[in-house]
Amino acid sequence: MNQFTFEARTRTILGAFMILGVVCLLIAGLTDSARFWSNFLHNSVFFLGLGFISMFILAAFTTAYAGWHVQIKRIWESFSLFMIPGLILMLVVILGLWLGWHHLYHWADEASVANDPILQGKSSFLNKGWYTFGTLLIVGLWIWFARRNRQLSRDMEQAGEGDYQAYKKSYTISAIFLPIAGFSSAAMIWQWVMSVDAHWYSTLFAWYATASLFVAAMCLTIMLLIWLRSKGYFSTITANHFHDLGKYVFAISIFWTYLWFSQYMLIWYGNNGEETIYFHLRQQEYPVLFYGNLLLNF
């Protein structure tokens, strides 16, 4: 029972939720453009990020010669390929950027840049051309690695005994991907997320966002495994596998909390207006979400 098949009931439920999502999307787009685009960007980056971090997890485990994850890796491989629809969603954001459908980034407004020394100083990075080219280049590169890794994984299953060529290629691909992913993901987080407030500075935010994606991917993996096992799939997955996944959730949650506190403490201690505004707005406007974010995740 290796090939997953959608049951009619599952297809119906998912189809109903998809229709509901499209209806809600249309209502938001027609009634509140700012809310629509901010949520569209948030969700596009989040789900594309889950695909990216899944490929990163696979590459890290492969490079470390890990073996425990082999029975789970198909889930992460499928997650990683969601970067393809994720890129399509980001193309909608890019199209809106060029056509003026949204005002998510004030660096995209030429009049604002002309009167803002900070935006002028960042204009070589924060501009429509690089936003478009960088997104296409970097996400396209991530997708190539994910597809190549997926193909090599299939080749390994078909390889004869003693044939390690596909595995060696997978190891090489993974080792090349890791440093590229480390630098490029930070650049994309700066561009897609941090530049919403281009005046804000934080050297920890890229790490903070990546840790959040790692925890989210692990939690999603656990929930999906529980559901798939209830349907008769992954029968060889044991409590030890769930324990290993849980340890990663716990460990990276601690790391995430460390980054949250470090970012907050350093900005609070420095008391620089260009930095503190990030926390000031969240504490004043969304205190329950701001502090609840720390308590729930930790």
Protein Blocks (a to p, Z undefined) as FASTA:
>chain_A
ZZccddfklmmmmmmmmmmmmmmmmmmmmmommlmmmmmmmmmmmmmmmmmmmmmmmmmm
mmnopaklmmmmmmmmmmmmmmmmmmmmmmmmmmmmmnopacfblklpmklmmmomklmm
mmmmmcfklmmmmmmmmmmmmmmmmmmmmmmmmmmmmpcehiaklmmmmmmmmmmmmmmm
mmmmmmmmmmmmmmmmmmbccfklmmmmmmmmmmmmmmmmmmmmmmmmmnopaklbcfkl
mmmmmmmmmmmmmmmmmmmmmmmmmmmmnopaklmmmmmmmmmmmmmlmmmmmmmmZZ
